[in-house]
Amino acid sequence: MDARRWPLALLIHLGGLVLALFGAVSWSVDHWLFGGGRLTYWQHLWRYSFIDAFFYLGIVAAQPRPTAGVADAAAPALPLESLRAAAAKSDGVIHLKFIHDFSNYAESARNDDRAIEALGTALEGSGRPLVIASGLPGLKPGQLLTERDQPPSQSPNPRFAGVRTALSFVARGVRTSILRLSPSVHGPGDHGFMATIIKIAREKGVSAYIGDGQNRWPGVHRLDAARLFRPALEKAPAGSALHAAADEGVPIRAVAEVIGRHLKLPVAHFGWMGAFLALDSPAASVLTRELLGWQPPIPAFSEYPRSARSRAASASETPESFN
């Protein structure tokens, strides 16, 4: 047992005792004052059977937390030797961290490449999985990108160097897979590109798009993207590319119009986001769905702002991006 977690466990157990006592008193009052005609003992028992859940939660809360081989793969202060040691003790590695410092993007990409090199070296020859989070934009501009398309050997995007490093470990006995994320991984709690676009629109007083707005972005809800990492870790073949894309490509003009409508802004300049908005990067995920059985059920990229607003109106969920 973890002594630091006993206060939480005790509190949960006490909650169960209070509910049990309340159930007993409720049944007694009903039985003795009303002759038991309103609810039977078993109905009372059913009503308060969820007290068992409190005792179960109390037991779980008292257990020590399992320690998984999780490493913060891009923390600047974390020595590469620590990364190697952590990866060597793990059953597999999912590398998610990337420093999105667009003022020093090349250095962020170099740090990412070094981190991937350290993780791959630790897993070399083991056959264990290494899943690398990457991105879909820029791989095949203006054309539909599929999982069979590989990153170019030369690219102005320095982040692709880390992808090439990761794939080099396939020949060295690592089951590497690349999980390419849509530029919009959206949903309540989103702090990525969509949240930034909405924030800029609010600050500038306009919801803008580039040119005719027909350039397309693939998109996926963040929960659907999260659900894809586990099957990738468990069964993605070595060297495979996987696409977290529920929508193949939504015109940015349509996105701008939805944002403008919900924020009551005219649809009509973005700073650093302009380069991303101008990308025409549709992407398919047919092979990913067939390979891993991934079926994203959450509303699509083009529908998200509308569905989020409707959920907020029913007080069931508040989309942070529109707050």
MOMOCOR-V383095 format. One record per helix or strand of 3 or more residues. SS is the DSSP state (2 for helix, 1 for strand). FROM is the first residue (numbers start at 1). TO is the last residue. If there is no record, write none. Layout:
ss	from	to
SS	FROM	TO
SS	FROM	TO
This chain:
ss	from	to
2	3	33
2	41	47
2	51	62
2	80	88
1	92	95
2	102	123
1	129	135
2	160	168
2	170	172
1	175	181
1	184	186
2	193	204
1	216	221
2	222	235
1	240	244
1	247	251
2	252	263
2	273	277
2	286	292
2	301	313
2	320	322
